[in-house]
């Protein structure tokens, strides 16, 4: 669990992270606006930390390090330029996106430690599903053997985190062919479905939540809709 370094640890009740699940696909622009509003409220002390689980319609997003020649089919799906770190990635049905809005003032102002904790979270969640995820030197995200199964892209504003992670549960993997995913030219993309693992989204969500609590601490009662 991340430790506080800039202010005293918050008490257990105020540290609870709100857990929100959207049952229907959320347009990217709608999600971005809601996430930024919630992060602003967290920074201002008006809302608790939040993890928001959702799916998007098919689209590509470009992080701050994205190279134009890594967008191979620019007309295939809508392309969104984002303020998150990283390069091009795909979001779409069958992929679980988790937007993580945490106040790092209360958890240690260390972005590298935060990204490492996200990797720990993903590896632990996959382990709950019987999949051995691992890190790869020089790359961010989670891999299974020679293929990438989960991506990480974050932004920090006023020491509150935005964006987060995505896990390939059962997306159409051919949709990744319109980009060079995460700039990894020689790395395949895989999914839980391709590995023959559990693909029930409710089960995946439960494993994500259990692993999140192991890594970051307790969560509050679940909600639905948007944060």
Number of C-alpha atoms within 10 A of each C-alpha: 14 17 16 16 14 12 12 12 15 12 8 10 10 11 20 19 23 19 19 21 19 15 12 12 15 17 13 19 10 10 20 16 11 14 23 17 13 22 29 17 15 21 22 10 11 11 14 19 27 25 24 24 23 26 23 19 18 21 19 24 22 25 20 15 14 21 14 12 10 20 22 13 11 13 9 13 15 12 17 14 13 18 17 20 18 22 24 29 25 27 22 23 19 24 25 24 24 22 23 23 29 24 24 25 19 19 23 19 19 15 15 9 15 20 18 15 17 25 23 22 24 29 24 23 24 25 14 17 18 12 17 15 23 19 17 14 6 5 12 19 25 27 23 21 14 12 15 25 24 26 24 23 26 21 19 18 13 13 21 23 26 23 25 21 22 25 26 26 25 22 22 16 16 8 16 20 14 19 25 22 24 25 19 15 10 10 14 17 20 23 23 23 16 14 14 9 15 16 19 13 14 10 13 20 17 14 20 24 18 18 21 23 16 15 18 21 15 17 20 16 10 12 13 13 13 17 21
